[in-house]
């Protein structure tokens, strides 16, 4: 019998950037609001920090454009 592939977990930031409409600044505000409300309680804190940093970087790039 073949091995069963495990579903690869998607990055929170990549999901936000891909699936939500709006600018990076809007996505960052939404992310921060959901995080503050405990919406990511079961997520890895290091991954959340990385996602927030990525959104901040994208927002800064947009602002500079």
Phi, psi and omega in degrees: 000144180282156177286144178274130179285137175276140178294128179283129182283134181274144177294140178300314182296316180296322177297317179297314183294324184277318193264342182258144175277154175116175181283167177297324179296320178293320178294322178297314179299317179296316179301313181296322179294314179294319180296316180297329180277000179086016182292343179247031186303329183264008181267158179291122181302324179294322178292322177296318178298318179296318179297316180295320178297317180297317179295321177298317179298315179296320179297320178294322178295315179299318182296323181283346182286000000 
